[in-house]
Amino acid sequence: MEFKIGDKVVYPNHGIGVIEQIDKRSLGDRLEEFLTLRILANDSTVMVPRSNTTNVGLRRVITRKEVDEVYDVLKDTKLQVFDDWKGRFQENSDKMRTGSITEVARVFKSLSHLAVQKNLSYRERRMLDKAKYLIVSEIAEVERISADQVEAKIDRAVARGIKQVRER
């Protein structure tokens, strides 16, 4: 994927960033291009080798069509069930690292459903909050509406799914 200065991108598990600079640096005997991203959430800077953008999951901000897919995932009543906490946490961590907004939505949905049934552990509560933040910030950026409005919409979507599961 080609990136240029000024592009808004998503850095997995950190959220939206803007490419501020593209530099060439020598690494041993070869020249490598680095993208310098400013992460909007915390104003930090991250440098990503251009050759490694796919491996780290760097991607463009989603489209409006993909926003609808996220809402579809949240409303869907299909849930993955795990017997043990460790397996669930590992699977959710892996999904969060992919950078895929639909995978993040699946994590948010499953942890939201679980939170209705029992108290989440500290680590899962943090993951739920992070997933929500990532979804809200990206959709707010795409739809150009406030984060509060997006948060209300995703909460309604997940609540609909929870209600349908309970009615079964």
TORPAMI-50439 format. One record per residue (C-alpha): x, y, z. Coordinates in steps of 0.5 Angstrom, whole numbers, plus 500, padded with zeros to 3 digits. Example, Ala and Ser with C-alpha at 12.3 -4.5 7.8 and 13.67 -1.06 7.14 Angstrom:
2
<r X="525" Y="491" Z="516"/>
<r X="527" Y="498" Z="514"/>
This chain:
168
<r X="500" Y="500" Z="500"/>
<r X="503" Y="507" Z="498"/>
<r X="503" Y="512" Z="503"/>
<r X="504" Y="520" Z="503"/>
<r X="505" Y="525" Z="508"/>
<r X="499" Y="528" Z="510"/>
<r X="495" Y="521" Z="510"/>
<r X="491" Y="519" Z="516"/>
<r X="492" Y="512" Z="517"/>
<r X="491" Y="507" Z="523"/>
<r X="496" Y="504" Z="527"/>
<r X="494" Y="498" Z="531"/>
<r X="492" Y="498" Z="538"/>
<r X="494" Y="506" Z="538"/>
<r X="489" Y="509" Z="533"/>
<r X="489" Y="514" Z="528"/>
<r X="495" Y="518" Z="526"/>
<r X="498" Y="522" Z="521"/>
<r X="504" Y="521" Z="517"/>
<r X="508" Y="527" Z="518"/>
<r X="515" Y="526" Z="515"/>
<r X="518" Y="520" Z="510"/>
<r X="525" Y="520" Z="511"/>
<r X="531" Y="515" Z="509"/>
<r X="536" Y="513" Z="514"/>
<r X="541" Y="508" Z="513"/>
<r X="541" Y="501" Z="516"/>
<r X="547" Y="498" Z="516"/>
<r X="549" Y="497" Z="509"/>
<r X="542" Y="499" Z="506"/>
<r X="538" Y="505" Z="506"/>
<r X="531" Y="504" Z="509"/>
<r X="525" Y="509" Z="508"/>
<r X="521" Y="511" Z="515"/>
<r X="514" Y="514" Z="516"/>
<r X="514" Y="518" Z="522"/>
<r X="507" Y="518" Z="524"/>
<r X="504" Y="523" Z="529"/>
<r X="498" Y="519" Z="534"/>
<r X="493" Y="523" Z="535"/>
<r X="490" Y="520" Z="541"/>
<r X="496" Y="522" Z="545"/>
<r X="500" Y="526" Z="541"/>
<r X="506" Y="521" Z="540"/>
<r X="511" Y="520" Z="535"/>
<r X="512" Y="513" Z="532"/>
<r X="517" Y="511" Z="526"/>
<r X="515" Y="505" Z="522"/>
<r X="519" Y="502" Z="516"/>
<r X="516" Y="503" Z="510"/>
<r X="518" Y="496" Z="508"/>
<r X="514" Y="493" Z="515"/>
<r X="508" Y="497" Z="514"/>
<r X="504" Y="491" Z="512"/>
<r X="507" Y="487" Z="518"/>
<r X="505" Y="492" Z="523"/>
<r X="498" Y="492" Z="520"/>
<r X="498" Y="500" Z="518"/>
<r X="492" Y="501" Z="514"/>
<r X="488" Y="507" Z="511"/>
<r X="482" Y="510" Z="515"/>
<r X="476" Y="506" Z="513"/>
<r X="471" Y="508" Z="508"/>
<r X="464" Y="510" Z="510"/>
<r X="462" Y="503" Z="507"/>
<r X="466" Y="499" Z="512"/>
<r X="463" Y="503" Z="517"/>
<r X="456" Y="500" Z="516"/>
<r X="460" Y="493" Z="516"/>
<r X="463" Y="495" Z="523"/>
<r X="455" Y="496" Z="525"/>
<r X="453" Y="490" Z="522"/>
<r X="458" Y="486" Z="526"/>
<r X="456" Y="490" Z="533"/>
<r X="449" Y="488" Z="532"/>
<r X="450" Y="481" Z="530"/>
<r X="448" Y="476" Z="535"/>
<r X="454" Y="471" Z="533"/>
<r X="459" Y="470" Z="539"/>
<r X="465" Y="466" Z="540"/>
<r X="465" Y="463" Z="547"/>
<r X="471" Y="460" Z="551"/>
<r X="472" Y="456" Z="556"/>
<r X="477" Y="459" Z="560"/>
<r X="480" Y="466" Z="561"/>
<r X="487" Y="465" Z="558"/>
<r X="484" Y="463" Z="551"/>
<r X="479" Y="468" Z="551"/>
<r X="484" Y="474" Z="553"/>
<r X="489" Y="471" Z="548"/>
<r X="484" Y="471" Z="542"/>
<r X="482" Y="478" Z="543"/>
<r X="489" Y="480" Z="544"/>
<r X="491" Y="477" Z="537"/>
<r X="485" Y="480" Z="534"/>
<r X="486" Y="487" Z="537"/>
<r X="493" Y="487" Z="534"/>
<r X="491" Y="485" Z="527"/>
<r X="489" Y="493" Z="526"/>
<r X="482" Y="490" Z="523"/>
<r X="477" Y="495" Z="525"/>
<r X="472" Y="489" Z="524"/>
<r X="476" Y="484" Z="529"/>
<r X="476" Y="490" Z="534"/>
<r X="469" Y="491" Z="533"/>
<r X="468" Y="483" Z="535"/>
<r X="473" Y="484" Z="541"/>
<r X="468" Y="490" Z="543"/>
<r X="462" Y="486" Z="542"/>
<r X="464" Y="479" Z="546"/>
<r X="467" Y="483" Z="552"/>
<r X="461" Y="488" Z="552"/>
<r X="456" Y="481" Z="552"/>
<r X="461" Y="478" Z="557"/>
<r X="461" Y="485" Z="562"/>
<r X="453" Y="484" Z="562"/>
<r X="454" Y="477" Z="565"/>
<r X="460" Y="478" Z="570"/>
<r X="465" Y="483" Z="572"/>
<r X="471" Y="483" Z="567"/>
<r X="478" Y="482" Z="570"/>
<r X="482" Y="489" Z="570"/>
<r X="486" Y="487" Z="563"/>
<r X="479" Y="485" Z="560"/>
<r X="476" Y="492" Z="562"/>
<r X="482" Y="495" Z="559"/>
<r X="481" Y="492" Z="553"/>
<r X="474" Y="493" Z="552"/>
<r X="475" Y="501" Z="553"/>
<r X="481" Y="500" Z="548"/>
<r X="477" Y="497" Z="543"/>
<r X="471" Y="502" Z="544"/>
<r X="476" Y="508" Z="543"/>
<r X="479" Y="505" Z="537"/>
<r X="472" Y="504" Z="534"/>
<r X="469" Y="511" Z="536"/>
<r X="475" Y="515" Z="534"/>
<r X="475" Y="512" Z="527"/>
<r X="468" Y="512" Z="526"/>
<r X="468" Y="519" Z="528"/>
<r X="473" Y="521" Z="523"/>
<r X="470" Y="518" Z="517"/>
<r X="463" Y="520" Z="519"/>
<r X="465" Y="527" Z="521"/>
<r X="461" Y="527" Z="527"/>
<r X="462" Y="527" Z="535"/>
<r X="465" Y="522" Z="539"/>
<r X="459" Y="522" Z="543"/>
<r X="455" Y="521" Z="538"/>
<r X="459" Y="515" Z="535"/>
<r X="459" Y="512" Z="542"/>
<r X="452" Y="512" Z="543"/>
<r X="451" Y="509" Z="536"/>
<r X="455" Y="503" Z="538"/>
<r X="452" Y="502" Z="545"/>
<r X="445" Y="502" Z="541"/>
<r X="448" Y="497" Z="536"/>
<r X="451" Y="492" Z="541"/>
<r X="445" Y="493" Z="546"/>
<r X="441" Y="490" Z="540"/>
<r X="445" Y="484" Z="539"/>
<r X="445" Y="483" Z="547"/>
<r X="438" Y="483" Z="547"/>
<r X="437" Y="479" Z="541"/>
<r X="441" Y="474" Z="545"/>
<r X="438" Y="474" Z="551"/>
<r X="431" Y="473" Z="548"/>
<r X="433" Y="466" Z="545"/>
